[in-house]
């Protein structure tokens, strides 16, 4: 709950949250180049104005997510900064794709376990018989060791 509120505050930047003068902005830009691309420093905030959308400089991993979700075909097509909303949508798509892949792998693993269990049952093998055989072997080794001493 706390993390969701923090993320919401990070993505809902407006003119009242950040008012920098030029020297402050330049210092911030030099200190944290990714943050400078992320922060929208416009004083006249209008959500409908496309030029005032908060931009973000994507990392290599973000670029791979954008390509995997089909937003761009290659890394060369990805602009230096992208809207935060585009990256959020791409991450949600990637998360959903990863969940579908894990669901598919889980179903496949279930069928593999079922088939191997049926083959073991056809060979008259069970966990109980394997454990009994292992314990009998350990007892025999313990007896042999006791007789040798």
N, CA, C and O atoms as a GROMACS GRO file, in nm:
protein
  596
    1UNK      N    1   0.082  -0.118   0.000
    1UNK     CA    2   0.000   0.000   0.000
    1UNK      C    3   0.088   0.125   0.000
    1UNK      O    4   0.062   0.221  -0.073
    2UNK      N    5   0.192   0.123   0.084
    2UNK     CA    6   0.284   0.237   0.089
    2UNK      C    7   0.356   0.254  -0.044
    2UNK      O    8   0.370   0.366  -0.094
    3UNK      N    9   0.401   0.142  -0.101
    3UNK     CA   10   0.475   0.150  -0.227
    3UNK      C   11   0.386   0.201  -0.339
    3UNK      O   12   0.432   0.277  -0.425
    4UNK      N   13   0.259   0.161  -0.340
    4UNK     CA   14   0.167   0.207  -0.444
    4UNK      C   15   0.148   0.358  -0.434
    4UNK      O   16   0.146   0.428  -0.535
    5UNK      N   17   0.133   0.409  -0.312
    5UNK     CA   18   0.118   0.553  -0.294
    5UNK      C   19   0.242   0.628  -0.335
    5UNK      O   20   0.233   0.736  -0.394
    6UNK      N   21   0.358   0.572  -0.304
    6UNK     CA   22   0.484   0.636  -0.341
    6UNK      C   23   0.499   0.640  -0.493
    6UNK      O   24   0.539   0.742  -0.548
    7UNK      N   25   0.467   0.530  -0.560
    7UNK     CA   26   0.476   0.526  -0.706
    7UNK      C   27   0.377   0.625  -0.767
    7UNK      O   28   0.410   0.693  -0.865
    8UNK      N   29   0.256   0.634  -0.711
    8UNK     CA   30   0.156   0.726  -0.763
    8UNK      C   31   0.208   0.869  -0.752
    8UNK      O   32   0.192   0.949  -0.844
    9UNK      N   33   0.270   0.902  -0.638
    9UNK     CA   34   0.324   1.036  -0.620
    9UNK      C   35   0.437   1.062  -0.716
    9UNK      O   36   0.451   1.175  -0.766
   10UNK      N   37   0.520   0.961  -0.745
   10UNK     CA   38   0.631   0.980  -0.838
   10UNK      C   39   0.582   1.006  -0.979
   10UNK      O   40   0.642   1.086  -1.051
   11UNK      N   41   0.475   0.940  -1.021
   11UNK     CA   42   0.428   0.954  -1.158
   11UNK      C   43   0.333   1.072  -1.175
   11UNK      O   44   0.310   1.115  -1.288
   12UNK      N   45   0.280   1.126  -1.070
   12UNK     CA   46   0.187   1.237  -1.082
   12UNK      C   47   0.256   1.368  -1.047
   12UNK      O   48   0.213   1.440  -0.956
   13UNK      N   49   0.362   1.398  -1.118
   13UNK     CA   50   0.436   1.521  -1.095
   13UNK      C   51   0.358   1.639  -1.152
   13UNK      O   52   0.301   1.629  -1.260
   14UNK      N   53   0.356   1.748  -1.081
   14UNK     CA   54   0.294   1.867  -1.136
   14UNK      C   55   0.376   1.989  -1.101
   14UNK      O   56   0.484   1.978  -1.042
   15UNK      N   57   0.327   2.106  -1.139
   15UNK     CA   58   0.406   2.228  -1.126
   15UNK      C   59   0.433   2.267  -0.982
   15UNK      O   60   0.532   2.335  -0.956
   16UNK      N   61   0.349   2.227  -0.888
   16UNK     CA   62   0.368   2.267  -0.750
   16UNK      C   63   0.476   2.187  -0.680
   16UNK      O   64   0.534   2.234  -0.582
   17UNK      N   65   0.505   2.067  -0.728
   17UNK     CA   66   0.600   1.981  -0.660
   17UNK      C   67   0.745   2.022  -0.685
   17UNK      O   68   0.828   2.011  -0.595
   18UNK      N   69   0.777   2.068  -0.806
   18UNK     CA   70   0.914   2.101  -0.839
   18UNK      C   71   0.920   2.239  -0.903
   18UNK      O   72   0.872   2.258  -1.015
   19UNK      N   73   0.977   2.333  -0.832
   19UNK     CA   74   0.999   2.467  -0.888
   19UNK      C   75   1.148   2.496  -0.875
   19UNK      O   76   1.195   2.534  -0.768
   20UNK      N   77   1.221   2.477  -0.984
   20UNK     CA   78   1.365   2.497  -0.983
   20UNK      C   79   1.399   2.625  -1.059
   20UNK      O   80   1.334   2.659  -1.158
   21UNK      N   81   1.499   2.692  -1.012
   21UNK     CA   82   1.556   2.800  -1.091
   21UNK      C   83   1.659   2.736  -1.183
   21UNK      O   84   1.695   2.620  -1.165
   22UNK      N   85   1.707   2.812  -1.279
   22UNK     CA   86   1.801   2.755  -1.376
   22UNK      C   87   1.927   2.696  -1.313
   22UNK      O   88   1.965   2.586  -1.351
   23UNK      N   89   1.995   2.764  -1.217
   23UNK     CA   90   2.115   2.703  -1.158
   23UNK      C   91   2.083   2.574  -1.083
   23UNK      O   92   2.161   2.479  -1.085
   24UNK      N   93   1.967   2.571  -1.017
   24UNK     CA   94   1.930   2.449  -0.946
   24UNK      C   95   1.905   2.336  -1.045
   24UNK      O   96   1.947   2.222  -1.021
   25UNK      N   97   1.838   2.366  -1.154
   25UNK     CA   98   1.810   2.263  -1.253
   25UNK      C   99   1.938   2.210  -1.314
   25UNK      O  100   1.952   2.090  -1.333
   26UNK      N  101   2.032   2.298  -1.346
   26UNK     CA  102   2.159   2.254  -1.404
   26UNK      C  103   2.236   2.166  -1.306
   26UNK      O  104   2.298   2.067  -1.346
   27UNK      N  105   2.233   2.202  -1.177
   27UNK     CA  106   2.301   2.120  -1.077
   27UNK      C  107   2.236   1.983  -1.068
   27UNK      O  108   2.304   1.882  -1.056
   28UNK      N  109   2.103   1.979  -1.074
   28UNK     CA  110   2.031   1.852  -1.069
   28UNK      C  111   2.061   1.770  -1.194
   28UNK      O  112   2.078   1.649  -1.186
   29UNK      N  113   2.068   1.836  -1.308
   29UNK     CA  114   2.095   1.766  -1.433
   29UNK      C  115   2.233   1.703  -1.432
   29UNK      O  116   2.251   1.591  -1.480
   30UNK      N  117   2.332   1.774  -1.378
   30UNK     CA  118   2.467   1.720  -1.371
   30UNK      C  119   2.476   1.608  -1.268
   30UNK      O  120   2.548   1.510  -1.289
   31UNK      N  121   2.404   1.621  -1.157
   31UNK     CA  122   2.414   1.521  -1.051
   31UNK      C  123   2.339   1.394  -1.087
   31UNK      O  124   2.390   1.284  -1.065
   32UNK      N  125   2.220   1.408  -1.141
   32UNK     CA  126   2.137   1.292  -1.170
   32UNK      C  127   2.077   1.307  -1.310
   32UNK      O  128   1.966   1.359  -1.323
   33UNK      N  129   2.146   1.264  -1.413
   33UNK     CA  130   2.096   1.285  -1.549
   33UNK      C  131   1.966   1.212  -1.578
   33UNK      O  132   1.883   1.262  -1.654
   34UNK      N  133   1.945   1.094  -1.519
   34UNK     CA  134   1.820   1.021  -1.546
   34UNK      C  135   1.703   1.090  -1.479
   34UNK      O  136   1.594   1.093  -1.535
   35UNK      N  137   1.724   1.147  -1.360
   35UNK     CA  138   1.616   1.215  -1.290
   35UNK      C  139   1.577   1.342  -1.363
   35UNK      O  140   1.459   1.377  -1.367
   36UNK      N  141   1.674   1.410  -1.421
   36UNK     CA  142   1.643   1.534  -1.493
   36UNK      C  143   1.554   1.503  -1.612
   36UNK      O  144   1.467   1.584  -1.646
   37UNK      N  145   1.573   1.389  -1.676
   37UNK     CA  146   1.487   1.352  -1.788
   37UNK      C  147   1.350   1.309  -1.738
   37UNK      O  148   1.252   1.317  -1.812
   38UNK      N  149   1.342   1.263  -1.614
   38UNK     CA  150   1.217   1.211  -1.559
   38UNK      C  151   1.127   1.322  -1.507
   38UNK      O  152   1.005   1.312  -1.517
   39UNK      N  153   1.186   1.428  -1.452
   39UNK     CA  154   1.110   1.534  -1.387
   39UNK      C  155   1.057   1.631  -1.491
   39UNK      O  156   1.131   1.676  -1.579
   40UNK      N  157   0.929   1.663  -1.482
   40UNK     CA  158   0.869   1.762  -1.570
   40UNK      C  159   0.876   1.897  -1.500
   40UNK      O  160   0.811   1.917  -1.397
   41UNK      N  161   0.953   1.989  -1.553
   41UNK     CA  162   0.977   2.116  -1.485
   41UNK      C  163   0.893   2.230  -1.540
   41UNK      O  164   0.922   2.346  -1.512
   42UNK      N  165   0.790   2.201  -1.616
   42UNK     CA  166   0.710   2.308  -1.672
   42UNK      C  167   0.628   2.374  -1.562
   42UNK      O  168   0.580   2.308  -1.470
   43UNK      N  169   0.612   2.506  -1.572
   43UNK     CA  170   0.535   2.579  -1.470
   43UNK      C  171   0.388   2.587  -1.506
   43UNK      O  172   0.304   2.602  -1.418
   44UNK      N  173   0.355   2.578  -1.632
   44UNK     CA  174   0.214   2.580  -1.671
   44UNK      C  175   0.172   2.438  -1.711
   44UNK      O  176   0.184   2.400  -1.828
   45UNK      N  177   0.125   2.362  -1.617
   45UNK     CA  178   0.092   2.221  -1.636
   45UNK      C  179  -0.044   2.207  -1.700
   45UNK      O  180  -0.144   2.259  -1.650
   46UNK      N  181  -0.048   2.136  -1.812
   46UNK     CA  182  -0.174   2.106  -1.879
   46UNK      C  183  -0.166   1.959  -1.922
   46UNK      O  184  -0.084   1.926  -2.008
   47UNK      N  185  -0.250   1.869  -1.865
   47UNK     CA  186  -0.239   1.727  -1.898
   47UNK      C  187  -0.267   1.695  -2.044
   47UNK      O  188  -0.226   1.589  -2.093
   48UNK      N  189  -0.338   1.782  -2.115
   48UNK     CA  190  -0.370   1.755  -2.255
   48UNK      C  191  -0.258   1.796  -2.350
   48UNK      O  192  -0.258   1.757  -2.467
   49UNK      N  193  -0.164   1.874  -2.302
   49UNK     CA  194  -0.054   1.921  -2.386
   49UNK      C  195   0.051   1.811  -2.398
   49UNK      O  196   0.116   1.775  -2.299
   50UNK      N  197   0.069   1.758  -2.519
   50UNK     CA  198   0.158   1.645  -2.542
   50UNK      C  199   0.304   1.683  -2.515
   50UNK      O  200   0.382   1.598  -2.472
   51UNK      N  201   0.341   1.807  -2.540
   51UNK     CA  202   0.480   1.847  -2.522
   51UNK      C  203   0.519   1.854  -2.375
   51UNK      O  204   0.639   1.858  -2.345
   52UNK      N  205   0.423   1.854  -2.284
   52UNK     CA  206   0.453   1.865  -2.142
   52UNK      C  207   0.443   1.730  -2.069
   52UNK      O  208   0.440   1.726  -1.946
   53UNK      N  209   0.439   1.621  -2.144
   53UNK     CA  210   0.432   1.488  -2.084
   53UNK      C  211   0.566   1.456  -2.018
   53UNK      O  212   0.672   1.486  -2.074
   54UNK      N  213   0.561   1.396  -1.901
   54UNK     CA  214   0.682   1.360  -1.829
   54UNK      C  215   0.758   1.257  -1.911
   54UNK      O  216   0.702   1.155  -1.952
   55UNK      N  217   0.885   1.284  -1.934
   55UNK     CA  218   0.970   1.196  -2.016
   55UNK      C  219   1.065   1.119  -1.926
   55UNK      O  220   1.093   1.160  -1.814
   56UNK      N  221   1.114   1.007  -1.976
   56UNK     CA  222   1.201   0.917  -1.900
   56UNK      C  223   1.308   0.864  -1.993
   56UNK      O  224   1.278   0.826  -2.106
   57UNK      N  225   1.431   0.860  -1.946
   57UNK     CA  226   1.541   0.804  -2.024
   57UNK      C  227   1.548   0.654  -1.995
   57UNK      O  228   1.584   0.616  -1.884
   58UNK      N  229   1.515   0.568  -2.093
   58UNK     CA  230   1.510   0.424  -2.065
   58UNK      C  231   1.649   0.362  -2.050
   58UNK      O  232   1.744   0.402  -2.117
   59UNK      N  233   1.657   0.264  -1.962
   59UNK     CA  234   1.780   0.187  -1.944
   59UNK      C  235   1.784   0.078  -2.050
   59UNK      O  236   1.691   0.065  -2.130
   60UNK      N  237   1.891  -0.001  -2.052
   60UNK     CA  238   1.901  -0.112  -2.148
   60UNK      C  239   1.789  -0.214  -2.124
   60UNK      O  240   1.730  -0.267  -2.218
   61UNK      N  241   1.761  -0.239  -1.995
   61UNK     CA  242   1.655  -0.336  -1.962
   61UNK      C  243   1.520  -0.282  -2.007
   61UNK      O  244   1.438  -0.358  -2.060
   62UNK      N  245   1.496  -0.153  -1.986
   62UNK     CA  246   1.370  -0.092  -2.032
   62UNK      C  247   1.357  -0.103  -2.183
   62UNK      O  248   1.248  -0.129  -2.234
   63UNK      N  249   1.468  -0.084  -2.254
   63UNK     CA  250   1.465  -0.096  -2.400
   63UNK      C  251   1.431  -0.239  -2.442
   63UNK      O  252   1.357  -0.259  -2.538
   64UNK      N  253   1.484  -0.337  -2.370
   64UNK     CA  254   1.452  -0.477  -2.402
   64UNK      C  255   1.304  -0.505  -2.377
   64UNK      O  256   1.240  -0.577  -2.455
   65UNK      N  257   1.248  -0.449  -2.270
   65UNK     CA  258   1.106  -0.466  -2.243
   65UNK      C  259   1.023  -0.402  -2.353
   65UNK      O  260   0.925  -0.462  -2.399
   66UNK      N  261   1.060  -0.282  -2.396
   66UNK     CA  262   0.987  -0.214  -2.503
   66UNK      C  263   0.990  -0.295  -2.633
   66UNK      O  264   0.891  -0.300  -2.706
   67UNK      N  265   1.104  -0.359  -2.661
   67UNK     CA  266   1.112  -0.441  -2.783
   67UNK      C  267   1.034  -0.571  -2.766
   67UNK      O  268   0.966  -0.614  -2.859
   68UNK      N  269   1.042  -0.635  -2.648
   68UNK     CA  270   0.975  -0.764  -2.626
   68UNK      C  271   0.823  -0.749  -2.632
   68UNK      O  272   0.754  -0.840  -2.676
   69UNK      N  273   0.771  -0.635  -2.586
   69UNK     CA  274   0.627  -0.615  -2.588
   69UNK      C  275   0.577  -0.568  -2.724
   69UNK      O  276   0.456  -0.554  -2.744
   70UNK      N  277   0.669  -0.544  -2.818
   70UNK     CA  278   0.628  -0.511  -2.954
   70UNK      C  279   0.610  -0.362  -2.979
   70UNK      O  280   0.558  -0.324  -3.084
   71UNK      N  281   0.650  -0.278  -2.887
   71UNK     CA  282   0.635  -0.133  -2.906
   71UNK      C  283   0.733  -0.082  -3.011
   71UNK      O  284   0.699   0.004  -3.092
   72UNK      N  285   0.855  -0.135  -3.009
   72UNK     CA  286   0.957  -0.100  -3.107
   72UNK      C  287   1.019  -0.228  -3.160
   72UNK      O  288   1.021  -0.330  -3.091
   73UNK      N  289   1.070  -0.222  -3.285
   73UNK     CA  290   1.129  -0.342  -3.345
   73UNK      C  291   1.277  -0.358  -3.313
   73UNK      O  292   1.328  -0.470  -3.309
   74UNK      N  293   1.348  -0.247  -3.291
   74UNK     CA  294   1.491  -0.255  -3.260
   74UNK      C  295   1.527  -0.144  -3.162
   74UNK      O  296   1.450  -0.050  -3.140
   75UNK      N  297   1.647  -0.155  -3.104
   75UNK     CA  298   1.692  -0.055  -3.008
   75UNK      C  299   1.718   0.080  -3.075
   75UNK      O  300   1.709   0.184  -3.010
   76UNK      N  301   1.750   0.080  -3.204
   76UNK     CA  302   1.777   0.204  -3.275
   76UNK      C  303   1.650   0.288  -3.289
   76UNK      O  304   1.658   0.411  -3.296
   77UNK      N  305   1.534   0.224  -3.294
   77UNK     CA  306   1.407   0.295  -3.309
   77UNK      C  307   1.364   0.365  -3.181
   77UNK      O  308   1.284   0.459  -3.186
   78UNK      N  309   1.416   0.323  -3.067
   78UNK     CA  310   1.373   0.379  -2.940
   78UNK      C  311   1.435   0.517  -2.923
   78UNK      O  312   1.557   0.532  -2.933
   79UNK      N  313   1.352   0.620  -2.898
   79UNK     CA  314   1.406   0.756  -2.881
   79UNK      C  315   1.484   0.768  -2.750
   79UNK      O  316   1.471   0.682  -2.662
   80UNK      N  317   1.565   0.873  -2.735
   80UNK     CA  318   1.644   0.889  -2.612
   80UNK      C  319   1.558   0.903  -2.487
   80UNK      O  320   1.596   0.854  -2.381
   81UNK      N  321   1.443   0.969  -2.499
   81UNK     CA  322   1.349   0.977  -2.387
   81UNK      C  323   1.212   0.934  -2.435
   81UNK      O  324   1.174   0.960  -2.548
   82UNK      N  325   1.140   0.867  -2.346
   82UNK     CA  326   1.005   0.818  -2.379
   82UNK      C  327   0.909   0.864  -2.271
   82UNK      O  328   0.952   0.894  -2.159
   83UNK      N  329   0.779   0.870  -2.300
   83UNK     CA  330   0.682   0.904  -2.196
   83UNK      C  331   0.677   0.795  -2.089
   83UNK      O  332   0.690   0.676  -2.119
   84UNK      N  333   0.658   0.836  -1.966
   84UNK     CA  334   0.652   0.742  -1.855
   84UNK      C  335   0.536   0.644  -1.874
   84UNK      O  336   0.546   0.526  -1.840
   85UNK      N  337   0.424   0.694  -1.929
   85UNK     CA  338   0.308   0.608  -1.949
   85UNK      C  339   0.338   0.496  -2.047
   85UNK      O  340   0.288   0.385  -2.030
   86UNK      N  341   0.419   0.523  -2.150
   86UNK     CA  342   0.455   0.420  -2.247
   86UNK      C  343   0.533   0.309  -2.179
   86UNK      O  344   0.508   0.190  -2.203
   87UNK      N  345   0.628   0.346  -2.094
   87UNK     CA  346   0.707   0.246  -2.023
   87UNK      C  347   0.621   0.167  -1.925
   87UNK      O  348   0.638   0.046  -1.911
   88UNK      N  349   0.528   0.234  -1.858
   88UNK     CA  350   0.440   0.165  -1.763
   88UNK      C  351   0.353   0.062  -1.836
   88UNK      O  352   0.335  -0.049  -1.787
   89UNK      N  353   0.299   0.099  -1.950
   89UNK     CA  354   0.217   0.005  -2.028
   89UNK      C  355   0.300  -0.113  -2.076
   89UNK      O  356   0.254  -0.227  -2.073
   90UNK      N  357   0.423  -0.085  -2.122
   90UNK     CA  358   0.511  -0.193  -2.169
   90UNK      C  359   0.546  -0.288  -2.056
   90UNK      O  360   0.549  -0.409  -2.076
   91UNK      N  361   0.573  -0.233  -1.935
   91UNK     CA  362   0.604  -0.320  -1.821
   91UNK      C  363   0.485  -0.404  -1.782
   91UNK      O  364   0.501  -0.520  -1.744
   92UNK      N  365   0.365  -0.347  -1.788
   92UNK     CA  366   0.245  -0.426  -1.757
   92UNK      C  367   0.226  -0.539  -1.858
   92UNK      O  368   0.194  -0.651  -1.820
   93UNK      N  369   0.246  -0.510  -1.986
   93UNK     CA  370   0.236  -0.615  -2.088
   93UNK      C  371   0.340  -0.724  -2.065
   93UNK      O  372   0.309  -0.843  -2.076
   94UNK      N  373   0.462  -0.683  -2.032
   94UNK     CA  374   0.570  -0.781  -2.008
   94UNK      C  375   0.537  -0.866  -1.886
   94UNK      O  376   0.561  -0.986  -1.887
   95UNK      N  377   0.482  -0.805  -1.783
   95UNK     CA  378   0.445  -0.879  -1.662
   95UNK      C  379   0.337  -0.982  -1.695
   95UNK      O  380   0.342  -1.095  -1.646
   96UNK      N  381   0.240  -0.944  -1.775
   96UNK     CA  382   0.133  -1.036  -1.813
   96UNK      C  383   0.188  -1.149  -1.899
   96UNK      O  384   0.151  -1.265  -1.879
   97UNK      N  385   0.276  -1.117  -1.995
   97UNK     CA  386   0.337  -1.221  -2.079
   97UNK      C  387   0.416  -1.319  -1.993
   97UNK      O  388   0.409  -1.440  -2.014
   98UNK      N  389   0.493  -1.267  -1.897
   98UNK     CA  390   0.572  -1.354  -1.809
   98UNK      C  391   0.481  -1.445  -1.727
   98UNK      O  392   0.513  -1.562  -1.706
   99UNK      N  393   0.369  -1.392  -1.681
   99UNK     CA  394   0.273  -1.475  -1.605
   99UNK      C  395   0.217  -1.586  -1.692
   99UNK      O  396   0.206  -1.701  -1.648
  100UNK      N  397   0.182  -1.552  -1.817
  100UNK     CA  398   0.130  -1.655  -1.908
  100UNK      C  399   0.235  -1.763  -1.934
  100UNK      O  400   0.202  -1.882  -1.941
  101UNK      N  401   0.359  -1.723  -1.950
  101UNK     CA  402   0.467  -1.820  -1.972
  101UNK      C  403   0.481  -1.912  -1.850
  101UNK      O  404   0.495  -2.033  -1.865
  102UNK      N  405   0.477  -1.854  -1.730
  102UNK     CA  406   0.490  -1.936  -1.609
  102UNK      C  407   0.370  -2.031  -1.592
  102UNK      O  408   0.387  -2.144  -1.548
  103UNK      N  409   0.250  -1.984  -1.628
  103UNK     CA  410   0.133  -2.071  -1.621
  103UNK      C  411   0.151  -2.188  -1.716
  103UNK      O  412   0.124  -2.303  -1.681
  104UNK      N  413   0.196  -2.159  -1.839
  104UNK     CA  414   0.219  -2.266  -1.937
  104UNK      C  415   0.323  -2.366  -1.890
  104UNK      O  416   0.304  -2.487  -1.904
  105UNK      N  417   0.434  -2.316  -1.835
  105UNK     CA  418   0.538  -2.406  -1.787
  105UNK      C  419   0.489  -2.491  -1.669
  105UNK      O  420   0.527  -2.607  -1.657
  106UNK      N  421   0.406  -2.434  -1.583
  106UNK     CA  422   0.350  -2.510  -1.471
  106UNK      C  423   0.260  -2.622  -1.520
  106UNK      O  424   0.266  -2.733  -1.468
  107UNK      N  425   0.178  -2.594  -1.620
  107UNK     CA  426   0.090  -2.698  -1.675
  107UNK      C  427   0.172  -2.808  -1.741
  107UNK      O  428   0.143  -2.926  -1.723
  108UNK      N  429   0.275  -2.771  -1.816
  108UNK     CA  430   0.362  -2.871  -1.878
  108UNK      C  431   0.430  -2.956  -1.772
  108UNK      O  432   0.437  -3.078  -1.786
  109UNK      N  433   0.480  -2.893  -1.664
  109UNK     CA  434   0.545  -2.968  -1.556
  109UNK      C  435   0.447  -3.064  -1.490
  109UNK      O  436   0.486  -3.175  -1.452
  110UNK      N  437   0.322  -3.024  -1.474
  110UNK     CA  438   0.221  -3.114  -1.416
  110UNK      C  439   0.204  -3.239  -1.502
  110UNK      O  440   0.199  -3.350  -1.450
  111UNK      N  441   0.195  -3.220  -1.635
  111UNK     CA  442   0.179  -3.335  -1.722
  111UNK      C  443   0.303  -3.426  -1.720
  111UNK      O  444   0.290  -3.548  -1.727
  112UNK      N  445   0.422  -3.367  -1.710
  112UNK     CA  446   0.545  -3.447  -1.702
  112UNK      C  447   0.544  -3.531  -1.575
  112UNK      O  448   0.581  -3.649  -1.578
  113UNK      N  449   0.503  -3.472  -1.464
  113UNK     CA  450   0.498  -3.546  -1.337
  113UNK      C  451   0.394  -3.658  -1.344
  113UNK      O  452   0.418  -3.768  -1.294
  114UNK      N  453   0.281  -3.631  -1.406
  114UNK     CA  454   0.176  -3.734  -1.420
  114UNK      C  455   0.229  -3.852  -1.502
  114UNK      O  456   0.211  -3.967  -1.464
  115UNK      N  457   0.293  -3.822  -1.615
  115UNK     CA  458   0.344  -3.929  -1.702
  115UNK      C  459   0.453  -4.008  -1.631
  115UNK      O  460   0.454  -4.131  -1.638
  116UNK      N  461   0.544  -3.941  -1.562
  116UNK     CA  462   0.651  -4.014  -1.493
  116UNK      C  463   0.594  -4.098  -1.378
  116UNK      O  464   0.645  -4.207  -1.351
  117UNK      N  465   0.491  -4.049  -1.312
  117UNK     CA  466   0.426  -4.127  -1.205
  117UNK      C  467   0.358  -4.251  -1.259
  117UNK      O  468   0.364  -4.357  -1.197
  118UNK      N  469   0.294  -4.240  -1.375
  118UNK     CA  470   0.229  -4.357  -1.434
  118UNK      C  471   0.331  -4.460  -1.480
  118UNK      O  472   0.309  -4.581  -1.467
  119UNK      N  473   0.445  -4.412  -1.534
  119UNK     CA  474   0.549  -4.506  -1.574
  119UNK      C  475   0.608  -4.578  -1.453
  119UNK      O  476   0.636  -4.698  -1.459
  120UNK      N  477   0.626  -4.505  -1.343
  120UNK     CA  478   0.678  -4.566  -1.221
  120UNK      C  479   0.578  -4.667  -1.164
  120UNK      O  480   0.617  -4.772  -1.113
  121UNK      N  481   0.450  -4.636  -1.174
  121UNK     CA  482   0.348  -4.730  -1.126
  121UNK      C  483   0.346  -4.856  -1.212
  121UNK      O  484   0.323  -4.965  -1.160
  122UNK      N  485   0.370  -4.843  -1.341
  122UNK     CA  486   0.374  -4.959  -1.429
  122UNK      C  487   0.494  -5.049  -1.396
  122UNK      O  488   0.487  -5.170  -1.415
  123UNK      N  489   0.604  -4.989  -1.345
  123UNK     CA  490   0.722  -5.066  -1.305
  123UNK      C  491   0.710  -5.116  -1.161
  123UNK      O  492   0.805  -5.174  -1.108
  124UNK      N  493   0.598  -5.094  -1.099
  124UNK     CA  494   0.573  -5.133  -0.960
  124UNK      C  495   0.665  -5.058  -0.863
  124UNK      O  496   0.704  -5.112  -0.760
  125UNK      N  497   0.699  -4.935  -0.897
  125UNK     CA  498   0.781  -4.853  -0.809
  125UNK      C  499   0.690  -4.753  -0.736
  125UNK      O  500   0.597  -4.697  -0.795
  126UNK      N  501   0.720  -4.733  -0.609
  126UNK     CA  502   0.650  -4.629  -0.533
  126UNK      C  503   0.749  -4.568  -0.436
  126UNK      O  504   0.855  -4.625  -0.410
  127UNK      N  505   0.715  -4.454  -0.382
  127UNK     CA  506   0.805  -4.391  -0.285
  127UNK      C  507   0.821  -4.477  -0.160
  127UNK      O  508   0.929  -4.482  -0.101
  128UNK      N  509   0.714  -4.543  -0.122
  128UNK     CA  510   0.722  -4.629  -0.003
  128UNK      C  511   0.819  -4.744  -0.025
  128UNK      O  512   0.903  -4.771   0.061
  129UNK      N  513   0.809  -4.811  -0.141
  129UNK     CA  514   0.898  -4.924  -0.166
  129UNK      C  515   1.044  -4.877  -0.180
  129UNK      O  516   1.136  -4.945  -0.134
  130UNK      N  517   1.065  -4.761  -0.242
  130UNK     CA  518   1.201  -4.708  -0.254
  130UNK      C  519   1.258  -4.673  -0.117
  130UNK      O  520   1.375  -4.702  -0.091
  131UNK      N  521   1.179  -4.613  -0.030
  131UNK     CA  522   1.227  -4.578   0.104
  131UNK      C  523   1.256  -4.703   0.187
  131UNK      O  524   1.355  -4.707   0.260
  132UNK      N  525   1.169  -4.805   0.176
  132UNK     CA  526   1.193  -4.929   0.250
  132UNK      C  527   1.321  -4.997   0.202
  132UNK      O  528   1.397  -5.050   0.283
  133UNK      N  529   1.345  -4.997   0.071
  133UNK     CA  530   1.467  -5.058   0.017
  133UNK      C  531   1.591  -4.980   0.062
  133UNK      O  532   1.693  -5.041   0.096
  134UNK      N  533   1.583  -4.848   0.064
  134UNK     CA  534   1.696  -4.767   0.107
  134UNK      C  535   1.727  -4.791   0.255
  134UNK      O  536   1.844  -4.804   0.292
  135UNK      N  537   1.623  -4.799   0.339
  135UNK     CA  538   1.645  -4.821   0.482
  135UNK      C  539   1.698  -4.962   0.509
  135UNK      O  540   1.781  -4.981   0.599
  136UNK      N  541   1.651  -5.060   0.432
  136UNK     CA  542   1.704  -5.196   0.447
  136UNK      C  543   1.852  -5.200   0.410
  136UNK      O  544   1.931  -5.269   0.475
  137UNK      N  545   1.890  -5.127   0.306
  137UNK     CA  546   2.030  -5.120   0.265
  137UNK      C  547   2.114  -5.056   0.375
  137UNK      O  548   2.224  -5.103   0.403
  138UNK      N  549   2.064  -4.949   0.438
  138UNK     CA  550   2.137  -4.882   0.545
  138UNK      C  551   2.153  -4.974   0.666
  138UNK      O  552   2.259  -4.979   0.729
  139UNK      N  553   2.046  -5.048   0.697
  139UNK     CA  554   2.056  -5.142   0.810
  139UNK      C  555   2.161  -5.249   0.783
  139UNK      O  556   2.240  -5.283   0.871
  140UNK      N  557   2.161  -5.303   0.659
  140UNK     CA  558   2.258  -5.406   0.622
  140UNK      C  559   2.400  -5.351   0.631
  140UNK      O  560   2.490  -5.419   0.680
  141UNK      N  561   2.421  -5.226   0.582
  141UNK     CA  562   2.553  -5.165   0.592
  141UNK      C  563   2.595  -5.145   0.738
  141UNK      O  564   2.711  -5.164   0.774
  142UNK      N  565   2.500  -5.106   0.821
  142UNK     CA  566   2.530  -5.087   0.964
  142UNK      C  567   2.567  -5.219   1.030
  142UNK      O  568   2.659  -5.223   1.112
  143UNK      N  569   2.495  -5.329   0.994
  143UNK     CA  570   2.527  -5.462   1.047
  143UNK      C  571   2.664  -5.508   1.002
  143UNK      O  572   2.742  -5.560   1.081
  144UNK      N  573   2.694  -5.488   0.874
  144UNK     CA  574   2.823  -5.528   0.817
  144UNK      C  575   2.937  -5.451   0.887
  144UNK      O  576   3.042  -5.508   0.916
  145UNK      N  577   2.914  -5.325   0.912
  145UNK     CA  578   3.015  -5.242   0.977
  145UNK      C  579   3.035  -5.287   1.123
  145UNK      O  580   3.147  -5.288   1.173
  146UNK      N  581   2.925  -5.322   1.189
  146UNK     CA  582   2.933  -5.369   1.328
  146UNK      C  583   3.005  -5.502   1.337
  146UNK      O  584   3.084  -5.524   1.429
  147UNK      N  585   2.980  -5.593   1.240
  147UNK     CA  586   3.046  -5.723   1.239
  147UNK      C  587   3.195  -5.707   1.208
  147UNK      O  588   3.277  -5.784   1.259
  148UNK      N  589   3.231  -5.610   1.124
  148UNK     CA  590   3.371  -5.589   1.087
  148UNK      C  591   3.451  -5.536   1.205
  148UNK      O  592   3.571  -5.563   1.216
  149UNK      N  593   3.387  -5.460   1.293
  149UNK     CA  594   3.458  -5.403   1.408
  149UNK      C  595   3.468  -5.508   1.513
  149UNK      O  596   3.524  -5.483   1.620
   0.00000   0.00000   0.00000
